[in-house]
Amino acid sequence: MQNAGIQSLGLDWRYLAFDVRPEELASALAGARAMRYLGLNLTVPHKLLMHDLVDELDDSARIWGAVNTVRFEARNESGEWRPLGEFAELPETGEILARGFNTDADAIVRSLRDDLAVEPRDARILLLGAGGAGRTAALRLAAEGARELWLVNRTTARAEAMAQEIRTKHPAVSVQVGHPTGQVDLLLNATSLGLRAGDPSPLDEARFALSHAAAVYDMIYRPAETFLLRRAREAGCRTANGLGMLLYQGARALELWAGCAAPVGIMRRALETNVYGSTQST
């Protein structure tokens, strides 16, 4: 996805993937800085750890409390911090700043609108999972003006803590821990259940029937249809997986590094081909 976008923009860059252990994340950041990387993307479990490692936080990372994109910057001739991607020649000396961003939160909302025709404002939402992804989603949906949020997590205390955070930051939103009664506009899975074959459903259908959800979104994108999404489709719900969220967070990251609009259509086709082996989403 990223390399297709980079090639389309005519940039002499290359996007590479590396496995980094959490205890070595600080060293990896220092190495990338020393080698004049233009930026980084991070996935779990690094997003919360990187929040405390970067030099500066963009408002997006400060608000949502996690970093999934790092942009390296240097001072230009006027003394302003500018992205390394803007420099004709990378500076060999001088301080390099690591600025942290969060592109996940906006990507969630954009994918819900584009892939499910779900408008978060005034919506009744059941969210499964109170980890890093669940917290970002819950806070973003609350900021969008969701009317009611129900939070379900394996550890109730964690869901309670997240509910209290939302009540403090967004008092107009009704937040409850547990399963709702009646219909919801959206059920969103932010847990990892569904990644592996044989995983149980993240939803206790004895507590909430899928037929009561107008739409179901699973942040997991591989497999294309998780057990939850199959059950939701069979129940007549509109369904979407997390491919759109992956696309939009990546496109925004490329824009932060390159300073121009990302070729989203090209990136989507490359992503679908890589993940599903075709240019058609499943």
LOKOLZA-620301 format. One record per atom (N, C-alpha, C): residue number from 0; residue in three letters; x negated, z, y. Coordinates in steps of 0.2 Angstrom, whole numbers. Example, Ala and Ser with C-alpha at 12.3 -4.5 7.8 and 13.67 -1.06 7.14 Angstrom:
marvex	kedren	c1	c3	c2
0	Ala	-66	39	-28
0	Ala	-62	39	-22
0	Ala	-66	39	-16
1	Ser	-64	35	-11
1	Ser	-68	36	-5
1	Ser	-64	39	0
//
This chain:
marvex	kedren	c1	c3	c2
0	Met	-4	0	-6
0	Met	0	0	0
0	Met	-4	0	6
1	Gln	-9	5	7
1	Gln	-13	5	13
1	Gln	-18	-1	13
2	Asn	-21	-3	8
2	Asn	-25	-8	8
2	Asn	-22	-15	10
3	Ala	-16	-15	8
3	Ala	-12	-21	9
3	Ala	-10	-21	17
4	Gly	-9	-16	20
4	Gly	-8	-15	27
4	Gly	-14	-16	31
5	Ile	-19	-13	28
5	Ile	-26	-14	32
5	Ile	-28	-22	32
6	Gln	-27	-25	26
6	Gln	-29	-32	26
6	Gln	-24	-36	31
7	Ser	-18	-35	31
7	Ser	-13	-38	35
7	Ser	-15	-38	42
8	Leu	-18	-32	44
8	Leu	-20	-31	51
8	Leu	-27	-34	53
9	Gly	-30	-36	48
9	Gly	-37	-39	49
9	Gly	-42	-34	50
10	Leu	-41	-28	47
10	Leu	-46	-23	49
10	Leu	-51	-23	43
11	Asp	-58	-22	45
11	Asp	-63	-21	40
11	Asp	-64	-14	37
12	Trp	-58	-12	34
12	Trp	-58	-5	32
12	Trp	-56	-5	24
13	Arg	-57	1	21
13	Arg	-55	1	14
13	Arg	-52	8	13
14	Tyr	-47	9	10
14	Tyr	-43	15	8
14	Tyr	-45	17	1
15	Leu	-48	22	0
15	Leu	-50	25	-7
15	Leu	-47	31	-9
16	Ala	-46	32	-16
16	Ala	-43	39	-18
16	Ala	-48	43	-21
17	Phe	-48	49	-20
17	Phe	-53	54	-23
17	Phe	-49	60	-25
18	Asp	-51	63	-31
18	Asp	-49	69	-34
18	Asp	-53	75	-31
19	Val	-50	79	-27
19	Val	-54	85	-24
19	Val	-51	92	-26
20	Arg	-54	96	-29
20	Arg	-52	103	-31
20	Arg	-50	107	-24
21	Pro	-45	111	-25
21	Pro	-43	115	-18
21	Pro	-49	119	-16
22	Glu	-53	122	-20
22	Glu	-59	126	-18
22	Glu	-64	121	-14
23	Glu	-64	115	-15
23	Glu	-69	111	-12
23	Glu	-66	106	-6
24	Leu	-60	108	-4
24	Leu	-57	104	1
24	Leu	-61	104	8
25	Ala	-64	110	9
25	Ala	-67	111	16
25	Ala	-74	107	15
26	Ser	-77	107	9
26	Ser	-83	103	9
26	Ser	-81	95	9
27	Ala	-76	93	6
27	Ala	-74	86	6
27	Ala	-72	84	14
28	Leu	-69	88	17
28	Leu	-68	87	25
28	Leu	-74	86	28
29	Ala	-79	91	27
29	Ala	-86	90	30
29	Ala	-89	84	28
30	Gly	-89	82	22
30	Gly	-92	76	20
30	Gly	-89	70	23
31	Ala	-82	69	23
31	Ala	-79	64	27
31	Ala	-81	63	34
32	Arg	-81	69	37
32	Arg	-83	69	44
32	Arg	-90	66	45
33	Ala	-95	69	41
33	Ala	-102	67	41
33	Ala	-103	59	40
34	Met	-99	56	36
34	Met	-99	49	34
34	Met	-95	45	39
35	Arg	-92	48	44
35	Arg	-88	44	49
35	Arg	-82	41	46
36	Tyr	-79	44	41
36	Tyr	-72	42	39
36	Tyr	-68	41	45
37	Leu	-63	36	45
37	Leu	-59	36	50
37	Leu	-53	41	50
38	Gly	-51	42	44
38	Gly	-46	47	42
38	Gly	-45	49	35
39	Leu	-40	53	34
39	Leu	-39	55	27
39	Leu	-31	56	26
40	Asn	-29	55	20
40	Asn	-22	57	18
40	Asn	-23	63	13
41	Leu	-18	67	12
41	Leu	-19	73	8
41	Leu	-12	73	4
42	Thr	-12	75	-2
42	Thr	-6	77	-6
42	Thr	-7	84	-9
43	Val	-2	86	-12
43	Val	-2	93	-15
43	Val	-8	94	-19
44	Pro	-11	100	-19
44	Pro	-9	106	-15
44	Pro	-13	107	-9
45	His	-15	101	-6
45	His	-20	102	0
45	His	-16	102	7
46	Lys	-10	101	7
46	Lys	-7	100	14
46	Lys	-7	107	18
47	Leu	-5	112	14
47	Leu	-5	118	17
47	Leu	-13	121	19
48	Leu	-17	119	14
48	Leu	-24	122	15
48	Leu	-27	118	21
49	Met	-26	112	22
49	Met	-29	108	27
49	Met	-27	110	34
50	His	-21	113	34
50	His	-18	115	40
50	His	-23	120	44
51	Asp	-27	124	40
51	Asp	-31	129	43
51	Asp	-38	127	43
52	Leu	-40	120	41
52	Leu	-46	118	41
52	Leu	-48	113	47
53	Val	-43	110	49
53	Val	-44	105	54
53	Val	-46	108	61
54	Asp	-49	104	66
54	Asp	-51	107	72
54	Asp	-45	108	77
55	Glu	-40	103	77
55	Glu	-35	103	81
55	Glu	-28	101	77
56	Leu	-23	103	79
56	Leu	-16	101	76
56	Leu	-12	97	81
57	Asp	-10	91	79
57	Asp	-5	88	82
57	Asp	2	92	82
58	Asp	6	91	87
58	Asp	13	94	87
58	Asp	16	94	80
59	Ser	16	88	77
59	Ser	20	87	71
59	Ser	17	92	66
60	Ala	11	93	65
60	Ala	8	98	60
60	Ala	9	105	62
61	Arg	9	106	69
61	Arg	10	113	71
61	Arg	18	115	70
62	Ile	22	110	71
62	Ile	29	112	70
62	Ile	31	113	63
63	Trp	29	108	58
63	Trp	31	108	51
63	Trp	26	112	47
64	Gly	20	114	49
64	Gly	16	119	46
64	Gly	12	116	40
65	Ala	11	110	40
65	Ala	7	107	35
65	Ala	4	100	37
66	Val	-2	98	34
66	Val	-6	93	36
66	Val	-6	88	31
67	Asn	-4	82	31
67	Asn	-4	77	26
67	Asn	-9	71	28
68	Thr	-10	71	35
68	Thr	-15	65	38
68	Thr	-20	68	43
69	Val	-26	66	42
69	Val	-31	68	46
69	Val	-34	62	50
70	Arg	-35	63	56
70	Arg	-38	57	60
70	Arg	-44	60	63
71	Phe	-50	57	62
71	Phe	-56	59	65
71	Phe	-57	55	72
72	Glu	-60	59	77
72	Glu	-60	57	84
72	Glu	-67	58	86
73	Ala	-69	54	91
73	Ala	-75	56	95
73	Ala	-74	55	102
74	Arg	-78	57	107
74	Arg	-78	56	114
74	Arg	-80	49	116
75	Asn	-76	46	120
75	Asn	-78	39	123
75	Asn	-82	40	129
76	Glu	-84	35	132
76	Glu	-89	35	138
76	Glu	-86	40	144
77	Ser	-79	40	144
77	Ser	-76	44	149
77	Ser	-75	52	147
78	Gly	-77	53	141
78	Gly	-77	60	138
78	Gly	-70	62	135
79	Glu	-66	57	134
79	Glu	-60	58	131
79	Glu	-60	57	123
80	Trp	-56	62	120
80	Trp	-56	61	112
80	Trp	-52	55	110
81	Arg	-55	50	107
81	Arg	-51	44	104
81	Arg	-53	43	97
82	Pro	-48	40	94
82	Pro	-48	39	86
82	Pro	-55	35	85
83	Leu	-58	36	79
83	Leu	-64	32	78
83	Leu	-62	25	76
84	Gly	-56	24	74
84	Gly	-54	17	73
84	Gly	-54	13	80
85	Glu	-54	16	85
85	Glu	-55	12	92
85	Glu	-62	10	94
86	Phe	-67	13	91
86	Phe	-74	11	93
86	Phe	-76	5	89
87	Ala	-79	1	93
87	Ala	-82	-5	91
87	Ala	-88	-4	86
88	Glu	-92	2	88
88	Glu	-97	4	83
88	Glu	-96	12	83
89	Leu	-96	14	77
89	Leu	-95	21	76
89	Leu	-101	25	78
90	Pro	-100	31	82
90	Pro	-105	35	85
90	Pro	-109	38	79
91	Glu	-116	37	80
91	Glu	-120	40	75
91	Glu	-122	47	76
92	Thr	-121	50	82
92	Thr	-122	57	84
92	Thr	-116	59	88
93	Gly	-116	65	89
93	Gly	-111	68	93
93	Gly	-106	72	89
94	Glu	-102	76	92
94	Glu	-96	79	88
94	Glu	-91	75	86
95	Ile	-88	76	80
95	Ile	-83	72	77
95	Ile	-77	77	76
96	Leu	-71	76	79
96	Leu	-66	80	79
96	Leu	-61	78	73
97	Ala	-58	83	69
97	Ala	-53	82	64
97	Ala	-47	84	67
98	Arg	-42	80	68
98	Arg	-35	81	70
98	Arg	-30	80	65
99	Gly	-26	85	64
99	Gly	-21	85	58
99	Gly	-14	83	61
100	Phe	-11	79	57
100	Phe	-4	77	58
100	Phe	0	78	52
101	Asn	7	78	53
101	Asn	11	78	48
101	Asn	16	72	48
102	Thr	15	67	44
102	Thr	20	61	44
102	Thr	25	62	39
103	Asp	25	67	35
103	Asp	30	68	30
103	Asp	37	69	33
104	Ala	38	73	38
104	Ala	44	76	40
104	Ala	48	70	43
105	Asp	45	66	47
105	Asp	49	60	49
105	Asp	51	55	44
106	Ala	46	54	39
106	Ala	47	50	34
106	Ala	53	52	29
107	Ile	55	58	29
107	Ile	60	60	25
107	Ile	67	58	28
108	Val	67	59	35
108	Val	73	57	38
108	Val	74	50	38
109	Arg	69	46	39
109	Arg	70	39	40
109	Arg	72	36	33
110	Ser	69	39	27
110	Ser	71	36	21
110	Ser	78	38	19
111	Leu	80	44	21
111	Leu	87	46	20
111	Leu	92	41	23
112	Arg	90	39	29
112	Arg	95	35	33
112	Arg	94	27	30
113	Asp	88	25	29
113	Asp	87	18	27
113	Asp	90	17	20
114	Asp	88	22	15
114	Asp	89	21	8
114	Asp	96	24	5
115	Leu	99	28	9
115	Leu	105	32	7
115	Leu	110	31	12
116	Ala	109	29	18
116	Ala	114	29	23
116	Ala	116	36	25
117	Val	112	41	24
117	Val	114	48	25
117	Val	111	50	32
118	Glu	116	52	37
118	Glu	114	55	43
118	Glu	114	62	43
119	Pro	108	65	44
119	Pro	107	73	43
119	Pro	111	77	48
120	Arg	113	74	54
120	Arg	116	78	59
120	Arg	123	79	56
121	Asp	125	86	56
121	Asp	132	88	54
121	Asp	133	88	47
122	Ala	128	86	43
122	Ala	128	86	36
122	Ala	128	92	32
123	Arg	131	93	26
123	Arg	131	98	22
123	Arg	126	96	16
124	Ile	121	100	16
124	Ile	115	98	11
124	Ile	113	104	7
125	Leu	112	102	0
125	Leu	109	107	-5
125	Leu	102	104	-6
126	Leu	98	109	-5
126	Leu	90	107	-6
126	Leu	88	111	-12
127	Leu	84	108	-16
127	Leu	81	111	-22
127	Leu	74	112	-21
128	Gly	71	118	-21
128	Gly	64	119	-20
128	Gly	62	121	-13
129	Ala	58	127	-13
129	Ala	56	130	-7
129	Ala	48	130	-7
130	Gly	45	125	-10
130	Gly	38	124	-9
130	Gly	36	121	-3
131	Gly	30	118	-2
131	Gly	28	115	4
131	Gly	32	109	6
132	Ala	34	105	1
132	Ala	39	99	2
132	Ala	46	101	4
133	Gly	48	106	1
133	Gly	55	109	2
133	Gly	55	112	9
134	Arg	50	116	11
134	Arg	50	119	17
134	Arg	50	114	23
135	Thr	46	108	22
135	Thr	45	103	27
135	Thr	52	100	28
136	Ala	55	98	22
136	Ala	62	95	22
136	Ala	67	99	25
137	Ala	67	105	23
137	Ala	72	110	26
137	Ala	72	111	34
138	Leu	66	112	36
138	Leu	65	113	43
138	Leu	66	106	47
139	Arg	65	100	44
139	Arg	66	94	48
139	Arg	73	93	48
140	Leu	77	94	42
140	Leu	84	93	42
140	Leu	88	98	47
141	Ala	85	104	47
141	Ala	88	109	52
141	Ala	87	106	59
142	Ala	81	104	60
142	Ala	80	101	67
142	Ala	84	95	69
143	Glu	86	91	64
143	Glu	90	86	65
143	Glu	97	88	66
144	Gly	99	94	65
144	Gly	106	96	67
144	Gly	110	97	61
145	Ala	108	98	55
145	Ala	112	98	49
145	Ala	117	104	50
146	Arg	123	103	48
146	Arg	128	109	49
146	Arg	127	115	44
147	Glu	126	113	38
147	Glu	125	118	33
147	Glu	119	117	28
148	Leu	115	122	26
148	Leu	110	121	21
148	Leu	111	126	16
149	Trp	110	124	10
149	Trp	110	128	4
149	Trp	103	128	1
150	Leu	100	133	0
150	Leu	93	133	-3
150	Leu	93	136	-10
151	Val	90	132	-15
151	Val	89	135	-21
151	Val	82	134	-24
152	Asn	79	140	-26
152	Asn	73	140	-29
152	Asn	72	144	-35
153	Arg	67	143	-39
153	Arg	66	147	-45
153	Arg	65	154	-43
154	Thr	61	155	-38
154	Thr	60	162	-35
154	Thr	64	163	-29
155	Thr	69	167	-30
155	Thr	74	168	-24
155	Thr	71	171	-18
156	Ala	66	175	-19
156	Ala	63	178	-13
156	Ala	60	173	-8
157	Arg	57	167	-11
157	Arg	54	162	-7
157	Arg	59	158	-3
158	Ala	65	157	-7
158	Ala	71	154	-3
158	Ala	73	158	2
159	Glu	74	164	1
159	Glu	76	169	6
159	Glu	72	169	12
160	Ala	65	169	11
160	Ala	60	169	17
160	Ala	61	162	21
161	Met	62	156	17
161	Met	63	150	21
161	Met	69	150	24
162	Ala	75	153	22
162	Ala	81	153	25
162	Ala	80	157	32
163	Gln	77	163	31
163	Gln	76	167	37
163	Gln	72	163	43
164	Glu	67	159	41
164	Glu	63	155	45
164	Glu	67	150	49
165	Ile	72	147	45
165	Ile	76	142	48
165	Ile	81	145	53
166	Arg	84	151	51
166	Arg	89	155	55
166	Arg	85	156	62
167	Thr	79	158	61
167	Thr	75	160	68
167	Thr	74	154	72
168	Lys	72	149	69
168	Lys	70	143	73
168	Lys	76	138	75
169	His	81	138	71
169	His	87	134	72
169	His	94	138	70
170	Pro	95	143	75
170	Pro	101	147	74
170	Pro	108	144	73
171	Ala	108	138	76
171	Ala	115	134	75
171	Ala	116	132	68
172	Val	111	132	64
172	Val	112	129	57
172	Val	114	135	53
173	Ser	119	134	49
173	Ser	121	139	44
173	Ser	117	138	37
174	Val	113	143	36
174	Val	109	143	30
174	Val	111	148	25
175	Gln	111	146	19
175	Gln	113	151	13
175	Gln	108	150	7
176	Val	107	155	3
176	Val	103	154	-3
176	Val	108	154	-8
177	Gly	107	149	-13
177	Gly	112	148	-18
177	Gly	115	142	-18
178	His	120	141	-23
178	His	124	135	-23
178	His	130	135	-19
179	Pro	132	129	-16
179	Pro	138	129	-12
179	Pro	144	128	-17
180	Thr	150	129	-13
180	Thr	156	127	-16
180	Thr	159	121	-13
181	Gly	162	117	-16
181	Gly	165	111	-13
181	Gly	160	105	-12
182	Gln	161	100	-8
182	Gln	157	94	-8
182	Gln	151	95	-3
183	Val	146	92	-4
183	Val	140	91	0
183	Val	139	84	2
184	Asp	136	82	7
184	Asp	134	76	9
184	Asp	128	73	6
185	Leu	124	78	4
185	Leu	117	76	1
185	Leu	115	82	-3
186	Leu	112	80	-9
186	Leu	108	85	-13
186	Leu	101	82	-13
187	Leu	96	86	-12
187	Leu	89	83	-11
187	Leu	85	88	-16
188	Asn	81	84	-20
188	Asn	76	88	-25
188	Asn	69	87	-22
189	Ala	67	93	-20
189	Ala	60	94	-18
189	Ala	55	98	-23
190	Thr	58	98	-29
190	Thr	54	101	-34
190	Thr	50	96	-38
191	Ser	45	98	-42
191	Ser	42	93	-46
191	Ser	45	92	-53
192	Leu	51	95	-54
192	Leu	54	94	-61
192	Leu	57	87	-61
193	Gly	55	83	-66
193	Gly	57	76	-66
193	Gly	51	71	-67
194	Leu	45	74	-65
194	Leu	39	70	-65
194	Leu	37	68	-72
195	Arg	38	73	-77
195	Arg	36	72	-84
195	Arg	42	71	-88
196	Ala	41	66	-93
196	Ala	46	65	-98
196	Ala	48	72	-102
197	Gly	54	73	-102
197	Gly	57	79	-106
197	Gly	58	85	-101
198	Asp	56	84	-94
198	Asp	57	89	-89
198	Asp	65	90	-89
199	Pro	67	97	-89
199	Pro	74	98	-87
199	Pro	76	96	-80
200	Ser	82	96	-79
200	Ser	85	94	-73
200	Ser	83	100	-68
201	Pro	82	99	-62
201	Pro	80	104	-57
201	Pro	87	107	-55
202	Leu	93	104	-56
202	Leu	99	107	-54
202	Leu	103	110	-60
203	Asp	105	116	-59
203	Asp	110	119	-64
203	Asp	117	117	-63
204	Glu	119	112	-67
204	Glu	125	109	-66
204	Glu	131	114	-68
205	Ala	129	119	-71
205	Ala	135	124	-72
205	Ala	136	128	-66
206	Arg	132	128	-61
206	Arg	133	131	-54
206	Arg	135	126	-49
207	Phe	133	119	-50
207	Phe	135	114	-45
207	Phe	136	108	-49
208	Ala	142	105	-48
208	Ala	143	98	-52
208	Ala	141	92	-47
209	Leu	137	88	-51
209	Leu	134	82	-47
209	Leu	140	78	-44
210	Ser	146	78	-47
210	Ser	151	74	-44
210	Ser	153	77	-37
211	His	151	83	-35
211	His	152	85	-28
211	His	147	83	-23
212	Ala	143	79	-25
212	Ala	138	77	-20
212	Ala	139	69	-19
213	Ala	139	68	-12
213	Ala	140	61	-11
213	Ala	134	57	-12
214	Ala	128	60	-11
214	Ala	122	56	-12
214	Ala	117	61	-14
215	Val	112	58	-18
215	Val	107	62	-21
215	Val	100	59	-20
216	Tyr	95	63	-17
216	Tyr	89	60	-16
216	Tyr	84	64	-20
217	Asp	79	61	-23
217	Asp	74	64	-27
217	Asp	67	62	-24
218	Met	63	67	-22
218	Met	57	65	-19
218	Met	52	62	-24
219	Ile	53	63	-30
219	Ile	49	60	-35
219	Ile	51	52	-35
220	Tyr	45	48	-36
220	Tyr	46	41	-36
220	Tyr	44	38	-42
221	Arg	40	41	-46
221	Arg	38	39	-53
221	Arg	39	44	-58
222	Pro	44	44	-63
222	Pro	48	37	-64
222	Pro	53	36	-59
223	Ala	55	29	-59
223	Ala	59	27	-53
223	Ala	66	30	-54
224	Glu	68	32	-60
224	Glu	74	35	-60
224	Glu	73	42	-65
225	Thr	73	47	-61
225	Thr	72	54	-65
225	Thr	79	55	-69
226	Phe	78	61	-73
226	Phe	84	63	-76
226	Phe	90	65	-71
227	Leu	88	68	-66
227	Leu	93	70	-61
227	Leu	96	64	-58
228	Leu	92	59	-56
228	Leu	95	53	-53
228	Leu	99	49	-58
229	Arg	98	49	-64
229	Arg	102	46	-69
229	Arg	109	49	-70
230	Arg	108	56	-70
230	Arg	114	60	-70
230	Arg	119	59	-64
231	Ala	115	58	-58
231	Ala	119	57	-52
231	Ala	122	51	-52
232	Arg	119	46	-54
232	Arg	121	39	-54
232	Arg	128	39	-59
233	Glu	127	42	-65
233	Glu	133	42	-69
233	Glu	139	46	-66
234	Ala	137	50	-62
234	Ala	143	54	-59
234	Ala	146	51	-53
235	Gly	143	45	-51
235	Gly	146	41	-46
235	Gly	143	42	-39
236	Cys	137	46	-39
236	Cys	133	47	-32
236	Cys	129	41	-30
237	Arg	128	40	-24
237	Arg	123	36	-21
237	Arg	116	39	-22
238	Thr	111	35	-25
238	Thr	105	38	-27
238	Thr	99	35	-24
239	Ala	94	38	-22
239	Ala	87	35	-20
239	Ala	82	40	-22
240	Asn	76	37	-24
240	Asn	70	41	-26
240	Asn	66	41	-20
241	Gly	60	44	-21
241	Gly	55	46	-15
241	Gly	51	40	-13
242	Leu	52	34	-15
242	Leu	47	28	-13
242	Leu	48	27	-6
243	Gly	54	27	-3
243	Gly	54	26	4
243	Gly	50	31	8
244	Met	51	38	6
244	Met	47	43	10
244	Met	39	42	9
245	Leu	37	40	3
245	Leu	30	38	2
245	Leu	28	32	7
246	Leu	32	27	7
246	Leu	31	21	11
246	Leu	30	23	19
247	Tyr	35	27	21
247	Tyr	35	28	29
247	Tyr	30	33	31
248	Gln	28	38	27
248	Gln	23	43	29
248	Gln	16	39	29
249	Gly	15	34	24
249	Gly	9	31	24
249	Gly	9	26	30
250	Ala	14	22	31
250	Ala	14	18	37
250	Ala	13	21	43
251	Arg	15	27	44
251	Arg	14	31	50
251	Arg	7	33	51
252	Ala	4	35	45
252	Ala	-3	37	45
252	Ala	-8	31	47
253	Leu	-6	25	44
253	Leu	-10	19	46
253	Leu	-9	18	54
254	Glu	-4	19	56
254	Glu	-3	18	64
254	Glu	-7	23	68
255	Leu	-8	29	65
255	Leu	-12	34	69
255	Leu	-19	32	68
256	Trp	-21	29	63
256	Trp	-28	27	63
256	Trp	-30	21	66
257	Ala	-25	16	66
257	Ala	-26	9	69
257	Ala	-24	8	76
258	Gly	-19	12	78
258	Gly	-17	12	85
258	Gly	-12	6	86
259	Cys	-9	4	81
259	Cys	-4	-2	81
259	Cys	1	-1	76
260	Ala	7	-5	77
260	Ala	12	-5	72
260	Ala	10	-7	65
261	Ala	12	-3	60
261	Ala	10	-5	53
261	Ala	15	-10	50
262	Pro	12	-15	46
262	Pro	16	-20	43
262	Pro	20	-17	37
263	Val	26	-14	39
263	Val	30	-10	34
263	Val	32	-14	28
264	Gly	35	-20	29
264	Gly	37	-25	24
264	Gly	32	-26	19
265	Ile	26	-28	21
265	Ile	20	-30	17
265	Ile	18	-23	13
266	Met	18	-18	16
266	Met	16	-12	13
266	Met	21	-10	7
267	Arg	28	-11	9
267	Arg	33	-9	4
267	Arg	32	-14	-2
268	Arg	31	-20	-1
268	Arg	30	-25	-7
268	Arg	24	-23	-11
269	Ala	19	-21	-8
269	Ala	13	-19	-12
269	Ala	14	-12	-16
270	Leu	18	-8	-13
270	Leu	19	-1	-16
270	Leu	24	-2	-22
271	Glu	29	-6	-21
271	Glu	33	-8	-27
271	Glu	30	-11	-32
272	Thr	25	-16	-31
272	Thr	22	-19	-36
272	Thr	17	-14	-40
273	Asn	14	-10	-36
273	Asn	9	-5	-39
273	Asn	13	0	-43
274	Val	18	3	-41
274	Val	22	8	-44
274	Val	26	6	-50
275	Tyr	30	0	-49
275	Tyr	35	-2	-54
275	Tyr	33	-9	-57
276	Gly	28	-12	-55
276	Gly	25	-18	-58
276	Gly	29	-24	-55
277	Ser	33	-24	-50
277	Ser	37	-29	-47
277	Ser	38	-28	-40
278	Thr	41	-32	-37
278	Thr	43	-31	-29
278	Thr	50	-29	-29
279	Gln	53	-27	-34
279	Gln	60	-25	-34
279	Gln	60	-17	-35
280	Ser	63	-13	-31
280	Ser	64	-6	-32
280	Ser	69	-5	-38
281	Thr	68	0	-42
281	Thr	73	2	-47
281	Thr	77	8	-45
//
